[in-house]
């Protein structure tokens, strides 16, 4: 396994972990549990951002800008539904 694949898997794991902490903190029944989950959520989001930045530096996570006409086309399509 190469570094890119490992980092992609780590990113997916962090993203799914964020979902668990979000739902847990929203559904927590008391303040100490909520605070613990939110603290962990903040840490996972920080880790995800750091990993994303590293992947971007390595050229493994490329974001391209989309032109306005494509955005408008998609919006019109969604508005029809």
PDB file of N, CA, C and O in Angstrom, chain B, residues numbered from 101:
ATOM      1  N   UNK B 101       0.845  -1.174   0.000  1.00  0.00           N
ATOM      2  CA  UNK B 101       0.000   0.000   0.000  1.00  0.00           C
ATOM      3  C   UNK B 101       0.894   1.241   0.000  1.00  0.00           C
ATOM      4  O   UNK B 101       1.881   1.302   0.733  1.00  0.00           O
ATOM      5  N   UNK B 102       0.544   2.222  -0.819  1.00  0.00           N
ATOM      6  CA  UNK B 102       1.360   3.439  -0.855  1.00  0.00           C
ATOM      7  C   UNK B 102       0.776   4.524   0.059  1.00  0.00           C
ATOM      8  O   UNK B 102      -0.338   4.402   0.567  1.00  0.00           O
ATOM      9  N   UNK B 103       1.561   5.582   0.247  1.00  0.00           N
ATOM     10  CA  UNK B 103       1.163   6.656   1.167  1.00  0.00           C
ATOM     11  C   UNK B 103      -0.157   7.306   0.772  1.00  0.00           C
ATOM     12  O   UNK B 103      -0.959   7.651   1.639  1.00  0.00           O
ATOM     13  N   UNK B 104      -0.389   7.475  -0.515  1.00  0.00           N
ATOM     14  CA  UNK B 104      -1.624   8.114  -0.967  1.00  0.00           C
ATOM     15  C   UNK B 104      -2.840   7.299  -0.545  1.00  0.00           C
ATOM     16  O   UNK B 104      -3.816   7.856  -0.040  1.00  0.00           O
ATOM     17  N   UNK B 105      -2.789   6.010  -0.744  1.00  0.00           N
ATOM     18  CA  UNK B 105      -3.924   5.148  -0.388  1.00  0.00           C
ATOM     19  C   UNK B 105      -4.134   5.137   1.125  1.00  0.00           C
ATOM     20  O   UNK B 105      -5.269   5.165   1.602  1.00  0.00           O
ATOM     21  N   UNK B 106      -3.044   5.095   1.865  1.00  0.00           N
ATOM     22  CA  UNK B 106      -3.156   5.118   3.327  1.00  0.00           C
ATOM     23  C   UNK B 106      -3.810   6.416   3.784  1.00  0.00           C
ATOM     24  O   UNK B 106      -4.699   6.402   4.636  1.00  0.00           O
ATOM     25  N   UNK B 107      -3.370   7.538   3.217  1.00  0.00           N
ATOM     26  CA  UNK B 107      -3.932   8.826   3.623  1.00  0.00           C
ATOM     27  C   UNK B 107      -5.390   8.965   3.183  1.00  0.00           C
ATOM     28  O   UNK B 107      -6.192   9.557   3.906  1.00  0.00           O
ATOM     29  N   UNK B 108      -5.747   8.436   2.021  1.00  0.00           N
ATOM     30  CA  UNK B 108      -7.142   8.461   1.589  1.00  0.00           C
ATOM     31  C   UNK B 108      -8.007   7.665   2.558  1.00  0.00           C
ATOM     32  O   UNK B 108      -9.100   8.098   2.921  1.00  0.00           O
ATOM     33  N   UNK B 109      -7.519   6.505   2.976  1.00  0.00           N
ATOM     34  CA  UNK B 109      -8.267   5.691   3.936  1.00  0.00           C
ATOM     35  C   UNK B 109      -8.390   6.397   5.281  1.00  0.00           C
ATOM     36  O   UNK B 109      -9.443   6.353   5.917  1.00  0.00           O
ATOM     37  N   UNK B 110      -7.312   7.048   5.711  1.00  0.00           N
ATOM     38  CA  UNK B 110      -7.364   7.803   6.967  1.00  0.00           C
ATOM     39  C   UNK B 110      -8.385   8.932   6.875  1.00  0.00           C
ATOM     40  O   UNK B 110      -9.135   9.172   7.822  1.00  0.00           O
ATOM     41  N   UNK B 111      -8.417   9.625   5.739  1.00  0.00           N
ATOM     42  CA  UNK B 111      -9.361  10.726   5.556  1.00  0.00           C
ATOM     43  C   UNK B 111     -10.799  10.216   5.619  1.00  0.00           C
ATOM     44  O   UNK B 111     -11.651  10.835   6.257  1.00  0.00           O
ATOM     45  N   UNK B 112     -11.069   9.100   4.964  1.00  0.00           N
ATOM     46  CA  UNK B 112     -12.414   8.518   5.010  1.00  0.00           C
ATOM     47  C   UNK B 112     -12.786   8.112   6.430  1.00  0.00           C
ATOM     48  O   UNK B 112     -13.923   8.311   6.857  1.00  0.00           O
ATOM     49  N   UNK B 113     -11.843   7.548   7.155  1.00  0.00           N
ATOM     50  CA  UNK B 113     -12.099   7.153   8.537  1.00  0.00           C
ATOM     51  C   UNK B 113     -12.399   8.366   9.406  1.00  0.00           C
ATOM     52  O   UNK B 113     -13.322   8.339  10.221  1.00  0.00           O
ATOM     53  N   UNK B 114     -11.623   9.430   9.232  1.00  0.00           N
ATOM     54  CA  UNK B 114     -11.864  10.642  10.013  1.00  0.00           C
ATOM     55  C   UNK B 114     -13.225  11.246   9.682  1.00  0.00           C
ATOM     56  O   UNK B 114     -13.932  11.709  10.577  1.00  0.00           O
ATOM     57  N   UNK B 115     -13.592  11.242   8.414  1.00  0.00           N
ATOM     58  CA  UNK B 115     -14.895  11.795   8.033  1.00  0.00           C
ATOM     59  C   UNK B 115     -16.033  10.996   8.655  1.00  0.00           C
ATOM     60  O   UNK B 115     -17.009  11.578   9.129  1.00  0.00           O
ATOM     61  N   UNK B 116     -15.922   9.677   8.659  1.00  0.00           N
ATOM     62  CA  UNK B 116     -16.992   8.874   9.252  1.00  0.00           C
ATOM     63  C   UNK B 116     -17.003   9.022  10.771  1.00  0.00           C
ATOM     64  O   UNK B 116     -18.065   8.946  11.389  1.00  0.00           O
ATOM     65  N   UNK B 117     -15.839   9.233  11.380  1.00  0.00           N
ATOM     66  CA  UNK B 117     -15.769   9.457  12.818  1.00  0.00           C
ATOM     67  C   UNK B 117     -16.431  10.772  13.192  1.00  0.00           C
ATOM     68  O   UNK B 117     -17.067  10.871  14.242  1.00  0.00           O
ATOM     69  N   UNK B 118     -16.288  11.781  12.345  1.00  0.00           N
ATOM     70  CA  UNK B 118     -16.962  13.064  12.583  1.00  0.00           C
ATOM     71  C   UNK B 118     -18.465  12.837  12.678  1.00  0.00           C
ATOM     72  O   UNK B 118     -19.122  13.387  13.561  1.00  0.00           O
ATOM     73  N   UNK B 119     -19.005  12.038  11.783  1.00  0.00           N
ATOM     74  CA  UNK B 119     -20.445  11.778  11.802  1.00  0.00           C
ATOM     75  C   UNK B 119     -20.883  11.159  13.126  1.00  0.00           C
ATOM     76  O   UNK B 119     -21.923  11.527  13.673  1.00  0.00           O
ATOM     77  N   UNK B 120     -20.092  10.221  13.637  1.00  0.00           N
ATOM     78  CA  UNK B 120     -20.424   9.566  14.905  1.00  0.00           C
ATOM     79  C   UNK B 120     -20.440  10.587  16.040  1.00  0.00           C
ATOM     80  O   UNK B 120     -21.368  10.606  16.849  1.00  0.00           O
ATOM     81  N   UNK B 121     -19.414  11.436  16.098  1.00  0.00           N
ATOM     82  CA  UNK B 121     -19.349  12.435  17.160  1.00  0.00           C
ATOM     83  C   UNK B 121     -20.436  13.493  17.027  1.00  0.00           C
ATOM     84  O   UNK B 121     -20.960  13.958  18.039  1.00  0.00           O
ATOM     85  N   UNK B 122     -20.785  13.882  15.815  1.00  0.00           N
ATOM     86  CA  UNK B 122     -21.869  14.851  15.626  1.00  0.00           C
ATOM     87  C   UNK B 122     -23.170  14.277  16.166  1.00  0.00           C
ATOM     88  O   UNK B 122     -23.857  14.921  16.958  1.00  0.00           O
ATOM     89  N   UNK B 123     -23.506  13.071  15.738  1.00  0.00           N
ATOM     90  CA  UNK B 123     -24.767  12.472  16.182  1.00  0.00           C
ATOM     91  C   UNK B 123     -24.753  12.211  17.685  1.00  0.00           C
ATOM     92  O   UNK B 123     -25.758  12.409  18.367  1.00  0.00           O
ATOM     93  N   UNK B 124     -23.619  11.769  18.190  1.00  0.00           N
ATOM     94  CA  UNK B 124     -23.520  11.527  19.627  1.00  0.00           C
ATOM     95  C   UNK B 124     -23.709  12.791  20.435  1.00  0.00           C
ATOM     96  O   UNK B 124     -24.414  12.791  21.444  1.00  0.00           O
ATOM     97  N   UNK B 125     -23.077  13.879  19.992  1.00  0.00           N
ATOM     98  CA  UNK B 125     -23.211  15.124  20.749  1.00  0.00           C
ATOM     99  C   UNK B 125     -24.619  15.699  20.640  1.00  0.00           C
ATOM    100  O   UNK B 125     -25.123  16.291  21.594  1.00  0.00           O
ATOM    101  N   UNK B 126     -25.250  15.531  19.499  1.00  0.00           N
ATOM    102  CA  UNK B 126     -26.622  16.016  19.346  1.00  0.00           C
ATOM    103  C   UNK B 126     -27.604  15.228  20.207  1.00  0.00           C
ATOM    104  O   UNK B 126     -28.584  15.780  20.708  1.00  0.00           O
ATOM    105  N   UNK B 127     -27.340  13.947  20.372  1.00  0.00           N
ATOM    106  CA  UNK B 127     -28.269  13.079  21.101  1.00  0.00           C
ATOM    107  C   UNK B 127     -27.886  12.877  22.561  1.00  0.00           C
ATOM    108  O   UNK B 127     -28.598  12.189  23.293  1.00  0.00           O
ATOM    109  N   UNK B 128     -26.782  13.460  22.997  1.00  0.00           N
ATOM    110  CA  UNK B 128     -26.333  13.227  24.379  1.00  0.00           C
ATOM    111  C   UNK B 128     -27.367  13.753  25.371  1.00  0.00           C
ATOM    112  O   UNK B 128     -28.007  14.782  25.155  1.00  0.00           O
ATOM    113  N   UNK B 129     -27.502  13.014  26.453  1.00  0.00           N
ATOM    114  CA  UNK B 129     -28.559  13.337  27.414  1.00  0.00           C
ATOM    115  C   UNK B 129     -28.101  14.224  28.563  1.00  0.00           C
ATOM    116  O   UNK B 129     -28.927  14.717  29.331  1.00  0.00           O
ATOM    117  N   UNK B 130     -26.797  14.433  28.690  1.00  0.00           N
ATOM    118  CA  UNK B 130     -26.333  15.312  29.760  1.00  0.00           C
ATOM    119  C   UNK B 130     -25.120  16.108  29.303  1.00  0.00           C
ATOM    120  O   UNK B 130     -24.445  15.754  28.337  1.00  0.00           O
ATOM    121  N   UNK B 131     -24.862  17.196  30.027  1.00  0.00           N
ATOM    122  CA  UNK B 131     -23.834  18.150  29.634  1.00  0.00           C
ATOM    123  C   UNK B 131     -22.418  17.561  29.624  1.00  0.00           C
ATOM    124  O   UNK B 131     -21.675  17.823  28.679  1.00  0.00           O
ATOM    125  N   UNK B 132     -22.010  16.776  30.635  1.00  0.00           N
ATOM    126  CA  UNK B 132     -20.652  16.221  30.595  1.00  0.00           C
ATOM    127  C   UNK B 132     -20.401  15.324  29.383  1.00  0.00           C
ATOM    128  O   UNK B 132     -19.329  15.367  28.781  1.00  0.00           O
ATOM    129  N   UNK B 133     -21.393  14.516  29.034  1.00  0.00           N
ATOM    130  CA  UNK B 133     -21.250  13.654  27.854  1.00  0.00           C
ATOM    131  C   UNK B 133     -21.189  14.513  26.593  1.00  0.00           C
ATOM    132  O   UNK B 133     -20.348  14.295  25.721  1.00  0.00           O
ATOM    133  N   UNK B 134     -22.081  15.482  26.512  1.00  0.00           N
ATOM    134  CA  UNK B 134     -22.090  16.390  25.357  1.00  0.00           C
ATOM    135  C   UNK B 134     -20.743  17.091  25.208  1.00  0.00           C
ATOM    136  O   UNK B 134     -20.193  17.148  24.108  1.00  0.00           O
ATOM    137  N   UNK B 135     -20.216  17.617  26.294  1.00  0.00           N
ATOM    138  CA  UNK B 135     -18.939  18.329  26.250  1.00  0.00           C
ATOM    139  C   UNK B 135     -17.790  17.422  25.836  1.00  0.00           C
ATOM    140  O   UNK B 135     -16.918  17.839  25.075  1.00  0.00           O
ATOM    141  N   UNK B 136     -17.779  16.191  26.326  1.00  0.00           N
ATOM    142  CA  UNK B 136     -16.724  15.244  25.957  1.00  0.00           C
ATOM    143  C   UNK B 136     -16.793  14.920  24.471  1.00  0.00           C
ATOM    144  O   UNK B 136     -15.768  14.901  23.789  1.00  0.00           O
ATOM    145  N   UNK B 137     -17.986  14.668  23.972  1.00  0.00           N
ATOM    146  CA  UNK B 137     -18.145  14.344  22.555  1.00  0.00           C
ATOM    147  C   UNK B 137     -17.792  15.538  21.674  1.00  0.00           C
ATOM    148  O   UNK B 137     -17.162  15.378  20.628  1.00  0.00           O
ATOM    149  N   UNK B 138     -18.198  16.736  22.097  1.00  0.00           N
ATOM    150  CA  UNK B 138     -17.877  17.931  21.309  1.00  0.00           C
ATOM    151  C   UNK B 138     -16.378  18.189  21.293  1.00  0.00           C
ATOM    152  O   UNK B 138     -15.828  18.584  20.265  1.00  0.00           O
ATOM    153  N   UNK B 139     -15.725  17.975  22.404  1.00  0.00           N
ATOM    154  CA  UNK B 139     -14.268  18.144  22.469  1.00  0.00           C
ATOM    155  C   UNK B 139     -13.583  17.176  21.507  1.00  0.00           C
ATOM    156  O   UNK B 139     -12.669  17.558  20.777  1.00  0.00           O
ATOM    157  N   UNK B 140     -14.028  15.933  21.513  1.00  0.00           N
ATOM    158  CA  UNK B 140     -13.470  14.944  20.587  1.00  0.00           C
ATOM    159  C   UNK B 140     -13.783  15.300  19.140  1.00  0.00           C
ATOM    160  O   UNK B 140     -12.945  15.124  18.257  1.00  0.00           O
ATOM    161  N   UNK B 141     -14.979  15.795  18.902  1.00  0.00           N
ATOM    162  CA  UNK B 141     -15.359  16.227  17.556  1.00  0.00           C
ATOM    163  C   UNK B 141     -14.421  17.320  17.056  1.00  0.00           C
ATOM    164  O   UNK B 141     -13.943  17.266  15.923  1.00  0.00           O
ATOM    165  N   UNK B 142     -14.162  18.305  17.898  1.00  0.00           N
ATOM    166  CA  UNK B 142     -13.253  19.390  17.518  1.00  0.00           C
ATOM    167  C   UNK B 142     -11.871  18.843  17.167  1.00  0.00           C
ATOM    168  O   UNK B 142     -11.247  19.300  16.209  1.00  0.00           O
ATOM    169  N   UNK B 143     -11.395  17.878  17.932  1.00  0.00           N
ATOM    170  CA  UNK B 143     -10.068  17.292  17.681  1.00  0.00           C
ATOM    171  C   UNK B 143     -10.051  16.504  16.367  1.00  0.00           C
ATOM    172  O   UNK B 143      -9.081  16.580  15.612  1.00  0.00           O
ATOM    173  N   UNK B 144     -11.099  15.762  16.096  1.00  0.00           N
ATOM    174  CA  UNK B 144     -11.176  14.989  14.852  1.00  0.00           C
ATOM    175  C   UNK B 144     -11.239  15.930  13.652  1.00  0.00           C
ATOM    176  O   UNK B 144     -10.601  15.669  12.631  1.00  0.00           O
ATOM    177  N   UNK B 145     -11.997  17.018  13.760  1.00  0.00           N
ATOM    178  CA  UNK B 145     -12.074  17.989  12.666  1.00  0.00           C
ATOM    179  C   UNK B 145     -10.705  18.611  12.421  1.00  0.00           C
ATOM    180  O   UNK B 145     -10.316  18.827  11.273  1.00  0.00           O
ATOM    181  N   UNK B 146      -9.981  18.896  13.483  1.00  0.00           N
ATOM    182  CA  UNK B 146      -8.625  19.440  13.347  1.00  0.00           C
ATOM    183  C   UNK B 146      -7.712  18.430  12.638  1.00  0.00           C
ATOM    184  O   UNK B 146      -6.946  18.796  11.747  1.00  0.00           O
ATOM    185  N   UNK B 147      -7.801  17.171  13.036  1.00  0.00           N
ATOM    186  CA  UNK B 147      -6.981  16.127  12.407  1.00  0.00           C
ATOM    187  C   UNK B 147      -7.331  15.985  10.925  1.00  0.00           C
ATOM    188  O   UNK B 147      -6.447  15.830  10.083  1.00  0.00           O
ATOM    189  N   UNK B 148      -8.633  16.040  10.617  1.00  0.00           N
ATOM    190  CA  UNK B 148      -9.071  15.926   9.224  1.00  0.00           C
ATOM    191  C   UNK B 148      -8.519  17.066   8.401  1.00  0.00           C
ATOM    192  O   UNK B 148      -8.061  16.857   7.278  1.00  0.00           O
ATOM    193  N   UNK B 149      -8.555  18.269   8.944  1.00  0.00           N
ATOM    194  CA  UNK B 149      -8.051  19.431   8.222  1.00  0.00           C
ATOM    195  C   UNK B 149      -6.549  19.319   7.980  1.00  0.00           C
ATOM    196  O   UNK B 149      -6.070  19.627   6.888  1.00  0.00           O
ATOM    197  N   UNK B 150      -5.808  18.882   8.990  1.00  0.00           N
ATOM    198  CA  UNK B 150      -4.361  18.719   8.832  1.00  0.00           C
ATOM    199  C   UNK B 150      -4.028  17.663   7.777  1.00  0.00           C
ATOM    200  O   UNK B 150      -3.116  17.849   6.972  1.00  0.00           O
ATOM    201  N   UNK B 151      -4.765  16.568   7.785  1.00  0.00           N
ATOM    202  CA  UNK B 151      -4.543  15.522   6.789  1.00  0.00           C
ATOM    203  C   UNK B 151      -4.900  16.019   5.392  1.00  0.00           C
ATOM    204  O   UNK B 151      -4.166  15.774   4.434  1.00  0.00           O
ATOM    205  N   UNK B 152      -6.019  16.711   5.280  1.00  0.00           N
ATOM    206  CA  UNK B 152      -6.422  17.291   3.998  1.00  0.00           C
ATOM    207  C   UNK B 152      -5.344  18.243   3.470  1.00  0.00           C
ATOM    208  O   UNK B 152      -4.998  18.197   2.290  1.00  0.00           O
ATOM    209  N   UNK B 153      -4.815  19.101   4.341  1.00  0.00           N
ATOM    210  CA  UNK B 153      -3.768  20.045   3.925  1.00  0.00           C
ATOM    211  C   UNK B 153      -2.534  19.301   3.423  1.00  0.00           C
ATOM    212  O   UNK B 153      -1.941  19.688   2.416  1.00  0.00           O
ATOM    213  N   UNK B 154      -2.145  18.233   4.124  1.00  0.00           N
ATOM    214  CA  UNK B 154      -0.976  17.451   3.717  1.00  0.00           C
ATOM    215  C   UNK B 154      -1.231  16.773   2.370  1.00  0.00           C
ATOM    216  O   UNK B 154      -0.347  16.750   1.514  1.00  0.00           O
ATOM    217  N   UNK B 155      -2.415  16.229   2.179  1.00  0.00           N
ATOM    218  CA  UNK B 155      -2.752  15.581   0.912  1.00  0.00           C
ATOM    219  C   UNK B 155      -2.748  16.598  -0.225  1.00  0.00           C
ATOM    220  O   UNK B 155      -2.310  16.295  -1.335  1.00  0.00           O
ATOM    221  N   UNK B 156      -3.238  17.804   0.056  1.00  0.00           N
ATOM    222  CA  UNK B 156      -3.240  18.862  -0.952  1.00  0.00           C
ATOM    223  C   UNK B 156      -1.811  19.241  -1.326  1.00  0.00           C
ATOM    224  O   UNK B 156      -1.499  19.412  -2.504  1.00  0.00           O
ATOM    225  N   UNK B 157      -0.943  19.371  -0.322  1.00  0.00           N
ATOM    226  CA  UNK B 157       0.470  19.689  -0.581  1.00  0.00           C
ATOM    227  C   UNK B 157       1.128  18.637  -1.467  1.00  0.00           C
ATOM    228  O   UNK B 157       1.966  18.964  -2.308  1.00  0.00           O
ATOM    229  N   UNK B 158       0.751  17.387  -1.280  1.00  0.00           N
ATOM    230  CA  UNK B 158       1.331  16.284  -2.056  1.00  0.00           C
ATOM    231  C   UNK B 158       0.670  16.131  -3.424  1.00  0.00           C
ATOM    232  O   UNK B 158       1.122  15.329  -4.242  1.00  0.00           O
ATOM    233  N   UNK B 159      -0.395  16.892  -3.679  1.00  0.00           N
ATOM    234  CA  UNK B 159      -1.102  16.794  -4.943  1.00  0.00           C
ATOM    235  C   UNK B 159      -2.062  15.616  -5.020  1.00  0.00           C
ATOM    236  O   UNK B 159      -2.483  15.226  -6.108  1.00  0.00           O
ATOM    237  N   UNK B 160      -2.407  15.050  -3.873  1.00  0.00           N
ATOM    238  CA  UNK B 160      -3.276  13.877  -3.832  1.00  0.00           C
ATOM    239  C   UNK B 160      -4.738  14.218  -3.620  1.00  0.00           C
ATOM    240  O   UNK B 160      -5.601  13.349  -3.738  1.00  0.00           O
ATOM    241  N   UNK B 161      -5.020  15.447  -3.316  1.00  0.00           N
ATOM    242  CA  UNK B 161      -6.401  15.897  -3.118  1.00  0.00           C
ATOM    243  C   UNK B 161      -6.518  17.217  -3.854  1.00  0.00           C
ATOM    244  O   UNK B 161      -6.173  18.276  -3.330  1.00  0.00           O
ATOM    245  N   UNK B 162      -7.009  17.131  -5.074  1.00  0.00           N
ATOM    246  CA  UNK B 162      -7.055  18.303  -5.936  1.00  0.00           C
ATOM    247  C   UNK B 162      -8.493  18.807  -6.023  1.00  0.00           C
ATOM    248  O   UNK B 162      -9.424  18.051  -6.300  1.00  0.00           O
ATOM    249  N   UNK B 163      -8.638  20.083  -5.783  1.00  0.00           N
ATOM    250  CA  UNK B 163      -9.950  20.712  -5.909  1.00  0.00           C
ATOM    251  C   UNK B 163      -9.896  21.655  -7.098  1.00  0.00           C
ATOM    252  O   UNK B 163      -9.012  22.505  -7.206  1.00  0.00           O
ATOM    253  N   UNK B 164     -10.855  21.484  -7.978  1.00  0.00           N
ATOM    254  CA  UNK B 164     -10.911  22.383  -9.133  1.00  0.00           C
ATOM    255  C   UNK B 164     -12.143  23.270  -9.004  1.00  0.00           C
ATOM    256  O   UNK B 164     -13.189  22.849  -8.512  1.00  0.00           O
ATOM    257  N   UNK B 165     -11.992  24.483  -9.451  1.00  0.00           N
ATOM    258  CA  UNK B 165     -13.114  25.415  -9.424  1.00  0.00           C
ATOM    259  C   UNK B 165     -14.100  25.057 -10.522  1.00  0.00           C
ATOM    260  O   UNK B 165     -13.717  24.617 -11.606  1.00  0.00           O
ATOM    261  N   UNK B 166     -15.356  25.250 -10.225  1.00  0.00           N
ATOM    262  CA  UNK B 166     -16.396  24.994 -11.216  1.00  0.00           C
ATOM    263  C   UNK B 166     -16.904  26.348 -11.703  1.00  0.00           C
ATOM    264  O   UNK B 166     -16.992  27.308 -10.938  1.00  0.00           O
ATOM    265  N   UNK B 167     -17.231  26.404 -12.969  1.00  0.00           N
ATOM    266  CA  UNK B 167     -17.674  27.700 -13.496  1.00  0.00           C
ATOM    267  C   UNK B 167     -19.140  27.960 -13.121  1.00  0.00           C
ATOM    268  O   UNK B 167     -19.899  27.033 -12.835  1.00  0.00           O
ATOM    269  N   UNK B 168     -19.506  29.213 -13.131  1.00  0.00           N
ATOM    270  CA  UNK B 168     -20.830  29.652 -12.698  1.00  0.00           C
ATOM    271  C   UNK B 168     -21.942  29.024 -13.522  1.00  0.00           C
ATOM    272  O   UNK B 168     -23.005  28.713 -12.983  1.00  0.00           O
ATOM    273  N   UNK B 169     -21.720  28.833 -14.811  1.00  0.00           N
ATOM    274  CA  UNK B 169     -22.773  28.263 -15.655  1.00  0.00           C
ATOM    275  C   UNK B 169     -23.119  26.833 -15.230  1.00  0.00           C
ATOM    276  O   UNK B 169     -24.275  26.422 -15.325  1.00  0.00           O
ATOM    277  N   UNK B 170     -22.134  26.082 -14.769  1.00  0.00           N
ATOM    278  CA  UNK B 170     -22.404  24.716 -14.299  1.00  0.00           C
ATOM    279  C   UNK B 170     -23.203  24.735 -12.993  1.00  0.00           C
ATOM    280  O   UNK B 170     -24.084  23.900 -12.790  1.00  0.00           O
ATOM    281  N   UNK B 171     -22.902  25.669 -12.127  1.00  0.00           N
ATOM    282  CA  UNK B 171     -23.647  25.809 -10.882  1.00  0.00           C
ATOM    283  C   UNK B 171     -25.094  26.180 -11.193  1.00  0.00           C
ATOM    284  O   UNK B 171     -26.020  25.589 -10.637  1.00  0.00           O
ATOM    285  N   UNK B 172     -25.288  27.143 -12.069  1.00  0.00           N
ATOM    286  CA  UNK B 172     -26.645  27.564 -12.439  1.00  0.00           C
ATOM    287  C   UNK B 172     -27.414  26.434 -13.104  1.00  0.00           C
ATOM    288  O   UNK B 172     -28.609  26.268 -12.861  1.00  0.00           O
ATOM    289  N   UNK B 173     -26.744  25.664 -13.931  1.00  0.00           N
ATOM    290  CA  UNK B 173     -27.374  24.524 -14.610  1.00  0.00           C
ATOM    291  C   UNK B 173     -27.870  23.514 -13.581  1.00  0.00           C
ATOM    292  O   UNK B 173     -28.987  23.010 -13.688  1.00  0.00           O
ATOM    293  N   UNK B 174     -27.046  23.223 -12.593  1.00  0.00           N
ATOM    294  CA  UNK B 174     -27.424  22.283 -11.548  1.00  0.00           C
ATOM    295  C   UNK B 174     -28.568  22.821 -10.699  1.00  0.00           C
ATOM    296  O   UNK B 174     -29.488  22.081 -10.351  1.00  0.00           O
ATOM    297  N   UNK B 175     -28.512  24.121 -10.363  1.00  0.00           N
ATOM    298  CA  UNK B 175     -29.599  24.731  -9.591  1.00  0.00           C
ATOM    299  C   UNK B 175     -30.921  24.653 -10.314  1.00  0.00           C
ATOM    300  O   UNK B 175     -31.942  24.330  -9.707  1.00  0.00           O
ATOM    301  N   UNK B 176     -30.921  24.945 -11.614  1.00  0.00           N
ATOM    302  CA  UNK B 176     -32.163  24.861 -12.398  1.00  0.00           C
ATOM    303  C   UNK B 176     -32.703  23.438 -12.419  1.00  0.00           C
ATOM    304  O   UNK B 176     -33.911  23.216 -12.332  1.00  0.00           O
ATOM    305  N   UNK B 177     -31.796  22.484 -12.536  1.00  0.00           N
ATOM    306  CA  UNK B 177     -32.203  21.092 -12.559  1.00  0.00           C
ATOM    307  C   UNK B 177     -32.839  20.691 -11.220  1.00  0.00           C
ATOM    308  O   UNK B 177     -33.847  19.985 -11.194  1.00  0.00           O
ATOM    309  N   UNK B 178     -32.248  21.145 -10.118  1.00  0.00           N
ATOM    310  CA  UNK B 178     -32.794  20.835  -8.798  1.00  0.00           C
ATOM    311  C   UNK B 178     -34.123  21.547  -8.541  1.00  0.00           C
ATOM    312  O   UNK B 178     -34.999  21.001  -7.871  1.00  0.00           O
ATOM    313  N   UNK B 179     -34.276  22.754  -9.068  1.00  0.00           N
ATOM    314  CA  UNK B 179     -35.501  23.500  -8.867  1.00  0.00           C
ATOM    315  C   UNK B 179     -36.677  22.861  -9.597  1.00  0.00           C
ATOM    316  O   UNK B 179     -37.824  23.003  -9.173  1.00  0.00           O
ATOM    317  N   UNK B 180     -36.397  22.159 -10.691  1.00  0.00           N
ATOM    318  CA  UNK B 180     -37.452  21.475 -11.429  1.00  0.00           C
ATOM    319  C   UNK B 180     -38.034  20.326 -10.603  1.00  0.00           C
ATOM    320  O   UNK B 180     -39.217  20.003 -10.705  1.00  0.00           O
ATOM    321  N   UNK B 181     -37.190  19.729  -9.799  1.00  0.00           N
ATOM    322  CA  UNK B 181     -37.655  18.596  -8.972  1.00  0.00           C
ATOM    323  C   UNK B 181     -38.343  19.148  -7.776  1.00  0.00           C
ATOM    324  O   UNK B 181     -38.820  18.389  -6.933  1.00  0.00           O
TER     325      UNK B 181
END
